[in-house]
């Protein structure tokens, strides 16, 4: 799959990847990358924090960062919709020709003001300009990690049902990150104007977005302080 794949027409694509040197051995250090587009200020290249330095955890951390971004977009759009709704309601009330004049509608300070600032805080301004606020938006997170994609699309339901245990009754690896994935996915699945998918793509197989995410992950990995210890 690449950016021109007809099956993804009209969807926003976010590419994620992780990279780890000495994976599974002492002295491992990892990083992750999230690619939105060429020269896009939202692109992420960061080292993996914490004691667990593995390729899978780095891949999953990138996936989480993408989900956080989508979640931020959802909240920004929801607030914009709420703002528009209350403004419309206020206008309708002032036009009513009832015996009692409708009270003036005042937006409480801090509730819906500075929407653009909130959007910027979520690094979502560009996405908001490109989505139809009336119809919602569709996003596909693209990863070459079977672990991330199958975990998101298939395995996580079973893990939750078994109390975060695998089919072999062991605790799910990277539990903290998977629980965050589950929490965000639950919210997004309940949102009527967001359609989110995760899709696997073969790594290093001429998919430009995947190649760029991999490049960012390597940059993040090589900035890891553990590399120099």
VOBA-1610 file (N, C-alpha, C; in pm, whole numbers, padded with zeros to 5 digits, always signed):
BEGIN
Unk+00084-00119+00000Unk+00000+00000+00000Unk+00087+00124+00000Unk+00045+00227-00073Unk+00115+00354-00066Unk+00013+00468-00063Unk+00064+00591-00068Unk-00024+00706-00054Unk-00128+00714-00165Unk-00105+00648-00278Unk-00197+00654-00390Unk-00295+00538-00393Unk-00297+00456-00293Unk-00386+00340-00288Unk-00531+00386-00284Unk-00612+00340-00383Unk-00752+00382-00390Unk-00832+00345-00266Unk-00792+00237-00198Unk-00865+00194-00080Unk-00855+00295+00034Unk-00759+00386+00026Unk-00741+00487+00130Unk-00781+00626+00081Unk-00849+00633-00031Unk-00889+00763-00085Unk-00976+00837+00014Unk-00942+00964+00037Unk-01020+01047+00128Unk-00986+01030+00274Unk-00895+00939+00305Unk-00857+00916+00445Unk-00724+00985+00474Unk-00707+01028+00597Unk-00580+01083+00641Unk-00490+00966+00681Unk-00369+00964+00631Unk-00276+00856+00662Unk-00170+00906+00759Unk-00150+00831+00866Unk-00043+00858+00961Unk+00044+00733+00967Unk+00172+00748+00936Unk+00264+00635+00931Unk+00346+00631+01060Unk+00360+00513+01117Unk+00435+00499+01243Unk+00538+00388+01230Unk+00646+00401+01305Unk+00748+00296+01305Unk+00836+00311+01428Unk+00907+00203+01459Unk+01002+00202+01569Unk+01133+00143+01523Unk+01239+00172+01597Unk+01371+00120+01563Unk+01448+00095+01692Unk+01518-00017+01697Unk+01594-00050+01817Unk+01728-00111+01778Unk+01834-00058+01835Unk+01966-00115+01818Unk+01994-00212+01931Unk+02054-00326+01900Unk+02083-00431+01997Unk+01953-00487+02058Unk+01849-00496+01977Unk+01719-00541+02027Unk+01730-00678+02094Unk+01678-00688+02216Unk+01682-00814+02289Unk+01814-00844+02357Unk+01907-00749+02352Unk+02039-00769+02413Unk+02069-00656+02512Unk+02165-00678+02598Unk+02206-00571+02690Unk+02252-00448+02613Unk+02222-00332+02665Unk+02264-00208+02601Unk+02174-00163+02487Unk+02055-00221+02476Unk+01965-00183+02369Unk+01917-00039+02387Unk+01896+00031+02275Unk+01839+00165+02279Unk+01750+00180+02156Unk+01636+00247+02178Unk+01534+00251+02073Unk+01478+00392+02054Unk+01406+00408+01944Unk+01339+00534+01914Unk+01219+00507+01825Unk+01140+00609+01801Unk+01021+00591+01720Unk+00997+00712+01630Unk+00921+00689+01525Unk+00889+00796+01431Unk+00742+00795+01394Unk+00687+00915+01375Unk+00549+00931+01329Unk+00553+01029+01213Unk+00506+00985+01096Unk+00516+01065+00974Unk+00377+01106+00926Unk+00357+01240+00915Unk+00231+01295+00864Unk+00245+01339+00718Unk+00362+01385+00681Unk+00383+01433+00545Unk+00518+01501+00534Unk+00564+01522+00412Unk+00694+01585+00391Unk+00696+01725+00451Unk+00798+01752+00529Unk+00819+01882+00593Unk+00702+01924+00683Unk+00626+01825+00729Unk+00514+01855+00818Unk+00567+01877+00959Unk+00533+01990+01022Unk+00586+02019+01156Unk+00538+01921+01262Unk+00436+01841+01231Unk+00387+01744+01328Unk+00469+01616+01330Unk+00557+01596+01230Unk+00638+01475+01226Unk+00717+01458+01356Unk+00728+01333+01401Unk+00791+01305+01530Unk+00910+01211+01510Unk+01022+01246+01571Unk+01138+01158+01580Unk+01188+01170+01724Unk+01170+01064+01802Unk+01200+01075+01945Unk+01254+00943+01997Unk+01339+00952+02098Unk+01391+00830+02158Unk+01290+00769+02254Unk+01297+00640+02271Unk+01207+00569+02362Unk+01255+00589+02505Unk+01167+00635+02590Unk+01201+00657+02729Unk+01172+00531+02811Unk+01234+00523+02927Unk+01208+00413+03018Unk+01310+00302+03009Unk+01295+00204+03098Unk+01391+00094+03105Unk+01370-00010+02995Unk+01248-00028+02950Unk+01220-00128+02847Unk+01255-00071+02710Unk+01363-00116+02654Unk+01411-00069+02525Unk+01404-00184+02425Unk+01291-00195+02357Unk+01271-00300+02258Unk+01211-00242+02131Unk+01226-00315+02023Unk+01170-00270+01897Unk+01017-00266+01903Unk+00957-00368+01963Unk+00811-00371+01971Unk+00756-00255+02053Unk+00823-00225+02164Unk+00774-00114+02247Unk+00789+00019+02173Unk+00897+00034+02098Unk+00915+00157+02021Unk+00807+00170+01914Unk+00775+00059+01846Unk+00669+00062+01746Unk+00536+00098+01809Unk+00509+00040+01925Unk+00382+00067+01992Unk+00376+00210+02045Unk+00488+00263+02090Unk+00490+00402+02138Unk+00456+00497+02024Unk+00508+00470+01905Unk+00474+00553+01789Unk+00325+00545+01760Unk+00269+00426+01770Unk+00127+00404+01748Unk+00044+00484+01848Unk+00088+00485+01973Unk+00019+00560+02078Unk+00022+00709+02049Unk+00136+00760+02004Unk+00148+00902+01973Unk+00048+00940+01862Unk+00034+00855+01762Unk-00062+00880+01655Unk-00205+00882+01710Unk-00236+00789+01797Unk-00370+00785+01857Unk-00397+00909+01942Unk-00297+00954+02016Unk-00314+01075+02097Unk-00347+01194+02008Unk-00282+01201+01894Unk-00308+01311+01801Unk-00453+01307+01752Unk-00499+01188+01710Unk-00636+01174+01661Unk-00735+01208+01771Unk-00705+01164+01892Unk-00791+01194+02007Unk-00799+01345+02029Unk-00686+01413+02015Unk-00684+01558+02028Unk-00769+01626+01921Unk-00760+01575+01798Unk-00841+01630+01689Unk-00989+01613+01720Unk-01025+01497+01771Unk-01165+01470+01803Unk-01218+01570+01904Unk-01140+01599+02008Unk-01186+01693+02110Unk-01197+01835+02054Unk-01101+01873+01969Unk-01103+02007+01911Unk-01226+02025+01822Unk-01256+01923+01741Unk-01372+01932+01652Unk-01502+01931+01733Unk-01506+01848+01837Unk-01625+01842+01922Unk-01653+01978+01986Unk-01549+02045+02030Unk-01567+02176+02091Unk-01612+02278+01987Unk-01556+02266+01866Unk-01597+02358+01759Unk-01744+02337+01726Unk-01787+02212+01718Unk-01927+02183+01690Unk-02018+02236+01801Unk-01974+02219+01925Unk-02053+02266+02038Unk-02064+02418+02034Unk-01953+02481+02000Unk-01952+02627+01990Unk-02051+02673+01884Unk-02047+02611+01767Unk-02138+02649+01659Unk-02283+02624+01698Unk-02307+02514+01770Unk-02443+02482+01812Unk-02499+02589+01904Unk-02418+02629+02004Unk-02467+02727+02099Unk-02483+02865+02036Unk-02397+02896+01940Unk-02411+03025+01872Unk-02541+03027+01792Unk-02570+02916+01723Unk-02693+02907+01644Unk-02815+02914+01734Unk-02808+02844+01846Unk-02919+02845+01941Unk-02944+02985+01994Unk-02837+03057+02022Unk-02850+03193+02074Unk-02919+03283+01974Unk-02881+03270+01846Unk-02943+03352+01742Unk-03092+03320+01730Unk-03125+03192+01734Unk-03264+03152+01725Unk-03346+03208+01840Unk-03288+03206+01958Unk-03360+03257+02075Unk-03388+03406+02063Unk-03291+03481+02013Unk-03311+03625+02003Unk-03416+03661+01899Unk-03440+03569+01806Unk-03539+03595+01700Unk-03680+03552+01739Unk-03691+03484+01851Unk-03824+03440+01894Unk-03907+03560+01936Unk-04030+03560+01895Unk-04120+03672+01927Unk-04217+03629+02036Unk-04159+03589+02148Unk-04240+03549+02262Unk-04262+03670+02352Unk-04352+03652+02445Unk-04380+03761+02540Unk-04257+03790+02625Unk-04182+03685+02658Unk-04062+03703+02739Unk-03941+03700+02647Unk-03864+03804+02653Unk-03745+03812+02568Unk-03643+03708+02611Unk-03591+03633+02515Unk-03492+03531+02546Unk-03367+03595+02602Unk-03309+03536+02706Unk-03188+03593+02764Unk-03072+03588+02666Unk-02984+03684+02676Unk-02867+03688+02589Unk-02775+03570+02621Unk-02730+03505+02517Unk-02641+03391+02537Unk-02497+03439+02548Unk-02430+03395+02650Unk-02291+03433+02671Unk-02208+03306+02688Unk-02103+03294+02607Unk-02014+03180+02621Unk-01925+03201+02742Unk-01927+03105+02833Unk-01845+03117+02954Unk-01698+03126+02917Unk-01628+03213+02985Unk-01486+03234+02957Unk-01409+03103+02968Unk-01330+03077+02869Unk-01243+02960+02873Unk-01306+02834+02817Unk-01437+02835+02796Unk-01501+02714+02747Unk-01477+02691+02599Unk-01508+02792+02518Unk-01498+02773+02375Unk-01412+02881+02307Unk-01363+02974+02386Unk-01273+03075+02329Unk-01140+03010+02293Unk-01067+03077+02206Unk-00932+03034+02171Unk-00928+02891+02118Unk-01026+02857+02035Unk-01028+02722+01979Unk-00900+02694+01901Unk-00857+02795+01824Unk-00737+02773+01745Unk-00617+02742+01833Unk-00611+02805+01949Unk-00501+02778+02041Unk-00507+02634+02089Unk-00629+02588+02121Unk-00643+02450+02166Unk-00604+02353+02055Unk-00643+02387+01934Unk-00608+02301+01821Unk-00457+02296+01804Unk-00393+02410+01818Unk-00247+02414+01805Unk-00183+02329+01914Unk-00241+02332+02033Unk-00185+02252+02142Unk-00191+02104+02109Unk-00289+02064+02034Unk-00300+01925+01993Unk-00226+01899+01862Unk-00159+02000+01810Unk-00089+01990+01681Unk-00185+01943+01573Unk-00306+01995+01573Unk-00409+01945+01483Unk-00460+02049+01384Unk-00398+02165+01377Unk-00451+02272+01294Unk-00463+02231+01148Unk-00361+02165+01096Unk-00362+02127+00955Unk-00473+02027+00927Unk-00491+01932+01016Unk-00597+01834+00996Unk-00734+01900+00998Unk-00755+01992+01090Unk-00884+02059+01098Unk-00915+02137+00971Unk-00814+02193+00907Unk-00838+02266+00783Unk-00878+02172+00669Unk-00843+02045+00683Unk-00864+01950+00574Unk-00982+01856+00596Unk-01054+01872+00705Unk-01167+01783+00729Unk-01297+01858+00718Unk-01402+01785+00689Unk-01535+01842+00683Unk-01596+01832+00822Unk-01610+01945+00888Unk-01659+01942+01026Unk-01801+01886+01034Unk-01877+01897+00927Unk-02013+01846+00929Unk-02016+01695+00913Unk-01919+01642+00839Unk-01922+01500+00808Unk-01823+01415+00884Unk-01731+01479+00954Unk-01633+01402+01029Unk-01507+01376+00949Unk-01421+01290+01000Unk-01297+01260+00930Unk-01256+01116+00952Unk-01180+01064+00858Unk-01136+00925+00859Unk-00985+00921+00860Unk-00929+00836+00945Unk-00785+00826+00960Unk-00742+00680+00957Unk-00632+00653+00890Unk-00572+00521+00892Unk-00430+00533+00947Unk-00402+00460+01053Unk-00265+00451+01103Unk-00199+00335+01030Unk-00091+00363+00963Unk-00022+00264+00880Unk+00108+00225+00947Unk+00128+00095+00965Unk+00247+00045+01035Unk+00294-00084+00970Unk+00425-00108+00975Unk+00476-00236+00926Unk+00490-00336+01042Unk+00430-00301+01156Unk+00434-00387+01274Unk+00308-00472+01283Unk+00322-00601+01261Unk+00209-00693+01280Unk+00161-00685+01425Unk+00256-00671+01515Unk+00226-00661+01659Unk+00129-00548+01687Unk+00152-00430+01631Unk+00066-00315+01655Unk-00069-00330+01586Unk-00066-00366+01458Unk-00189-00369+01379Unk-00282-00480+01424Unk-00229-00602+01441Unk-00314-00711+01487Unk-00358-00691+01632Unk-00268-00634+01712Unk-00306-00605+01850Unk-00423-00510+01855Unk-00419-00407+01772Unk-00525-00306+01768Unk-00654-00362+01709Unk-00643-00434+01599Unk-00761-00481+01526Unk-00822-00610+01581Unk-00738-00696+01641Unk-00787-00829+01677Unk-00759-00869+01822Unk-00634-00868+01862Unk-00594-00931+01987Unk-00646-00860+02111Unk-00657-00728+02104Unk-00687-00650+02225Unk-00821-00688+02286Unk-00920-00722+02205Unk-01050-00763+02259Unk-01036-00883+02352Unk-00957-00981+02309Unk-00935-01100+02391Unk-00856-01068+02516Unk-00758-00982+02504Unk-00678-00944+02620Unk-00767-00880+02727Unk-00853-00789+02685Unk-00942-00722+02780Unk-01036-00823+02844Unk-01091-00911+02764Unk-01186-01011+02815Unk-01121-01102+02919Unk-00992-01130+02900Unk-00921-01218+02992Unk-00849-01141+03103Unk-00880-01015+03119Unk-00815-00936+03223Unk-00671-00905+03190Unk-00645-00871+03063Unk-00514-00837+03014Unk-00416-00955+03025Unk-00468-01071+02995Unk-00387-01191+02985Unk-00389-01241+02841Unk-00279-01301+02797Unk-00274-01360+02664Unk-00346-01494+02665Unk-00356-01556+02549Unk-00421-01687+02540Unk-00345-01794+02618Unk-00216-01769+02644Unk-00135-01862+02724Unk-00131-01822+02872Unk-00219-01727+02911Unk-00236-01684+03049Unk-00116-01610+03106Unk-00043-01542+03021Unk+00066-01455+03066Unk+00021-01310+03052Unk+00079-01223+03133Unk+00043-01082+03127Unk+00088-01022+02993Unk+00002-00941+02936Unk+00033-00877+02808Unk+00158-00791+02821Unk+00249-00808+02728Unk+00373-00729+02726Unk+00339-00584+02688Unk+00411-00490+02746Unk+00386-00347+02724Unk+00244-00310+02767Unk+00204-00364+02880Unk+00067-00349+02929Unk+00027-00202+02941Unk+00116-00117+02992Unk+00080+00023+03013Unk+00042+00091+02882Unk+00117+00062+02777Unk+00087+00125+02648Unk-00041+00068+02587Unk-00059-00063+02598Unk-00180-00124+02542Unk-00305-00076+02614Unk-00294-00052+02743Unk-00410+00000+02815Unk-00444+00141+02770Unk-00343+00220+02738Unk-00370+00353+02684Unk-00432+00343+02546Unk-00381+00252+02465Unk-00440+00229+02332Unk-00588+00194+02347Unk-00618+00105+02438Unk-00756+00061+02460Unk-00844+00176+02504Unk-00794+00257+02594Unk-00871+00370+02646Unk-00905+00469+02535Unk-00806+00503+02453Unk-00830+00598+02345Unk-00921+00537+02239Unk-00897+00412+02203Unk-00979+00346+02101Unk-01125+00341+02145Unk-01149+00315+02272Unk-01287+00309+02322Unk-01358+00442+02301Unk-01288+00551+02329Unk-01346+00685+02311Unk-01371+00712+02163Unk-01272+00682+02078Unk-01286+00709+01936Unk-01396+00625+01872Unk-01410+00501+01916Unk-01514+00414+01861Unk-01654+00465+01893Unk-01666+00541+02001Unk-01796+00595+02040Unk-01825+00730+01976Unk-01728+00783+01903Unk-01744+00914+01840Unk-01802+00896+01700Unk-01913+00962+01674Unk-01985+00942+01548Unk-01915+01005+01427Unk-01825+01099+01449Unk-01765+01167+01335Unk-01618+01131+01313Unk-01572+01025+01379Unk-01435+00977+01357Unk-01439+00832+01313Unk-01369+00803+01206Unk-01355+00665+01158Unk-01206+00633+01157Unk-01165+00540+01240Unk-01022+00509+01252Unk-00996+00364+01218Unk-00887+00341+01145Unk-00844+00207+01109Unk-00694+00195+01133Unk-00650+00072+01149Unk-00506+00043+01150Unk-00480-00054+01037Unk-00374-00029+00961Unk-00345-00111+00845Unk-00197-00146+00840Unk-00171-00272+00806Unk-00033-00318+00797Unk+00020-00296+00656Unk+00146-00260+00647Unk+00215-00249+00519Unk+00351-00315+00533Unk+00396-00379+00432Unk+00526-00445+00436Unk+00637-00341+00445Unk+00727-00360+00539Unk+00836-00266+00558Unk+00939-00272+00446Unk+00998-00158+00417Unk+01104-00148+00316Unk+01058-00205+00182Unk+00935-00169+00145Unk+00879-00223+00020Unk+00820-00110-00064Unk+00895-00005-00079Unk+00860+00109-00166Unk+00732+00180-00125Unk+00700+00181+00002Unk+00591+00265+00052Unk+00656+00391+00110Unk+00646+00505+00042Unk+00718+00625+00086Unk+00688+00666+00230Unk+00561+00660+00270Unk+00527+00700+00406Unk+00592+00612+00510Unk+00595+00482+00483Unk+00660+00389+00574Unk+00810+00413+00580Unk+00870+00440+00466Unk+01013+00468+00463Unk+01047+00593+00543Unk+00961+00693+00534Unk+00985+00817+00609Unk+00967+00794+00759Unk+00867+00715+00797Unk+00848+00685+00939Unk+00968+00609+00993Unk+01021+00517+00913Unk+01140+00443+00954Unk+01259+00536+00970Unk+01274+00631+00878Unk+01385+00727+00888Unk+01374+00810+01015Unk+01254+00854+01047Unk+01233+00931+01170Unk+01262+00846+01294Unk+01223+00719+01288Unk+01249+00629+01402Unk+01398+00611+01426Unk+01475+00602+01318Unk+01620+00588+01331Unk+01681+00715+01391Unk+01630+00830+01347Unk+01678+00957+01405Unk+01649+00960+01554Unk+01528+00919+01591Unk+01493+00915+01732Unk+01579+00818+01810Unk+01600+00701+01753Unk+01685+00599+01818Unk+01824+00652+01842Unk+01881+00715+01743Unk+02019+00761+01754Unk+02036+00881+01848Unk+01922+00942+01888Unk+01928+01051+01986Unk+01910+01000+02128Unk+01892+00869+02144Unk+01868+00810+02275Unk+01991+00824+02364Unk+01976+00885+02482Unk+02091+00901+02573Unk+02157+00768+02609Unk+02078+00659+02606Unk+02135+00529+02640Unk+02241+00485+02541Unk+02236+00541+02424Unk+02337+00505+02323Unk+02478+00539+02368Unk+02489+00641+02453Unk+02620+00690+02490Unk+02663+00645+02629Unk+02582+00558+02690Unk+02618+00510+02824Unk+02699+00382+02813
//
